[in-house]
Amino acid sequence: MDLASQQCQGKAEVLTADAISHYIKDINTDWQLSDDKTRIKRIFKFKNYYETMAFVNVVAMIAHQQDHHPEMIVSYNSCTVQYSTHSIGGLSQYDFICAAKIDTTLPI
């Protein structure tokens, strides 16, 4: 099943190294896995502040719908999005679901 079509529901469980390896292949290659394998991060670039803020609002909508919230660093023409499931101290399937949903909102 396509990650972007899934929903974050139920109890989050920490992923094994094998599961992380599987899920990381299902999202855009611009997402980076942290060295300690507890976070995924992607830097998004835009033409201007308006486009950056429009993107931030889309990410906020996804976070609200999924009840799963990333850390974001916003600047004039970029936004860094980082996911980790803090309640379990690592990565869950929810992090990858939300990353995939974000990826589907971007123009090709």
Rosetta blueprint (number, residue, H / E / L):
1 M L
2 D L
3 L H
4 A H
5 S H
6 Q L
7 Q L
8 C L
9 Q L
10 G L
11 K L
12 A L
13 E L
14 V L
15 L L
16 T L
17 A H
18 D H
19 A H
20 I H
21 S H
22 H H
23 Y H
24 I H
25 K L
26 D L
27 I L
28 N L
29 T L
30 D L
31 W L
32 Q E
33 L E
34 S L
35 D L
36 D L
37 K L
38 T L
39 R L
40 I E
41 K E
42 R E
43 I E
44 F E
45 K E
46 F L
47 K L
48 N L
49 Y H
50 Y H
51 E H
52 T H
53 M H
54 A H
55 F H
56 V H
57 N H
58 V H
59 V H
60 A H
61 M H
62 I H
63 A H
64 H H
65 Q H
66 Q H
67 D L
68 H L
69 H L
70 P L
71 E E
72 M E
73 I E
74 V E
75 S E
76 Y L
77 N L
78 S E
79 C E
80 T E
81 V E
82 Q E
83 Y E
84 S L
85 T E
86 H L
87 S L
88 I L
89 G L
90 G E
91 L L
92 S L
93 Q H
94 Y H
95 D H
96 F H
97 I H
98 C H
99 A H
100 A H
101 K H
102 I H
103 D H
104 T H
105 T H
106 L L
107 P L
108 I L
